[in-house]
Amino acid sequence: MNIQNTLETEVKKAVSSLFEVSLPTVEFQPTRKDFEGDITVVVFPMLRFVKGNPVQIGEQIGEFLVEAVPEIVNFNVIKGFLNLVISDAYYLTFFNGIRLQENFGYVSPADSEAVMVEYSSPNTNKPLHLGHIRNNLLGYSVAEILKAAGKKVYKTQIINDRGIHICKSMVAWQRFGNGETPESTGLKGDKLVGNYYVAFDKKYKEEIAKLVADGIDVKVAEKQAPILQEAQAMLLQWEAGDEAVVALWKKMNGWVYEGFDVTYQNLGVDFDQLYYESDTYLLGKDVVADGLEKGVFYKKEDGSVWIDLTDEGLDEKIVLRADGTAVYMTQDIGTAIQRVKDYPDIGGMVYTVGNEQDYHFKVLFLILKKLGFSWAEKLHHLSYGMVDLPSGKMKSREGTVVDADDLMVDMTQTAAAIAEELGKLEAYSETEKQHLYKMIGLGALKYYILKVDPKKRILFDPEESVDFQGNTGPFIQYTYARIQSILRKAGSLEVPMIAADTEVELHPKEKEMLKQLQQFPETVQLAAEQYSPALVANYTYDLVKGFNSFYQQVSILGETDTPRKSFRVQLAKKVGDVVQSAFHLLGIQVPERM
């Protein structure tokens, strides 16, 4: 039951009846806290269609609505704002409709078309870092939000497991590794391989410096450094299927995959389907041939194949080199088409990739449209800004990245230090404490990243994120735990369930909570439309702020009127349920005690 839909219809009827004009739209906004009312009709936009004094127009419409809409019990007009007072009965009916719903705000899958969400997509030459964490959290959360909004979703990644960067780690391991393995070193496989990527870069710089000292130009030295030439030769051997090189490649990539799996498990993300660049890098070449015949692409004199997108405000883009080899664009074209072959019900895809690739995806989507694929109209680049630390920008090859595993451990330790300082956990066993520290630390990390609009750059401050006050994950988790404590006490006091037809006069704070609960389904749908977990995160913070204000001003378990006490307990429970549901969409757990 959406009162705004009803009001839109009735306001249009009022304007038609009173002023004999048709109103195309009606603008609403929440009533300001310093005025009486629950929802406000903005009169000013109507002045394009209705001539007159906005206050008088508002008064006339208000009188019409009080007569026509039973839920409206009063109104007032402040300048050009018509503030409508909605009856307690309306909000109680809404609450009785949702109080026993387990998945309030979620929509059962009804769309026949599925959406594939791609995220993570790391290189297999290094561990996951802080940038990957933002990518994973965004992609996973958007997938869960789309599911909650009624979409069928496939979560996927394409693992960049081939290329010169992979060969660099392999060459360094051959040169300096002495046969060491994750087992012999006690290191996660992705960390071990990442160490050799850094070792390669160190040796490469040493060799360049030596060549320059011998009088060779720096640009020439960069190309002639022996270790780089060795990596380039290894890449050619891999592409030719050399058995020894392929065996080493499989072994080292296997180490990395095992390491990635541990990180994903700790971060709480998963995938339905994995794609590997080693399988997909040749895809798309046949599509280019078809596109040439259709005139979508054209061939230059040197034999390279291009597409001209200048009419669309872009430039010319190569899709096949003169020697017939594919470029990344070719591979991405082929991979997108392959995914629809693998999952014929896919009607759209979401690519979670940093904003440095904005142009690439504009070109990719336009090419797929020109090739005639109907699903290309529903492709979306979930573009996001970088994550910075107070210490500055990260660089993988120099080993200055913030390792994802290390960061999660640090967040857990920070949460432990703050919780111990606050002294809230005296009754906990050591195992319970460690479990809670991890929940708080990861909740802090995830919330701090997801509360920010994806397009914005983030300066990540670990200590600020674990603050138990303000717009943070721990603040919301603590409020959830407080609600669970209220419910446990209510259970011990045997507070009865309130009957569905019981009438209760609502306190303004109770009404405010019900209005906030009403916004949850709309927030989920809007977050799905905008691919923005930030909308869910900040809704949850506002809900929790509202609950804390309610808790401070209204007695729950101390209320002497039994129906009123029962209603307040059930209202608290529903707020807790929605907090849990919202945090589930963000991939964050909530504690029963804290």
Protein Blocks (a to p, Z undefined) as FASTA:
>chain_A
ZZklmmmmmmmmmmmmmnopacfbdcdddddfkbgcjbdcdfklmmmmmgcdfklmmmmm
mmmmmmmmmklgbdcdehjaccddddfklmmmmmmmmmmpmkgoiacdfbfbdcdddehj
iafkbccdfklmmmmmmmmmmmmmmmmnopacdddddddfedjklmmmmmmmmmmnnopa
fklnopafklmmmmmmmmmmmmmmmmmmmmmmnopafklmmmmomklmmmmmmmmmmmno
paklmmmmmmmmmmmmmmmmmmmmmnopacfbdcdfklmmmgojlmmmmmmmnomaccdf
kopacddfklnopacddfbdfkopacfklmmmmmmmmmmmmmmmbgbdcddddfklmmmm
mmmmmmmmmnopaklmmgccddddddddfkbpcdfklopaccfklmmmmmmmmmmmmmmm
nopammpcfklmmmmmmmmmmmmmmmmmmmpcfkbccdddfklmmpcgdjdfklmmmmmm
mmmmmmmmmmmnopacddfklccdddfklmmmmmmmmmmmmmmmmmmmnopaklmmmmmm
mmmmmmmmmmmmpcfklpmblklmmmmmmmmmmmmmmmmmmmmmnopacdfbZZ
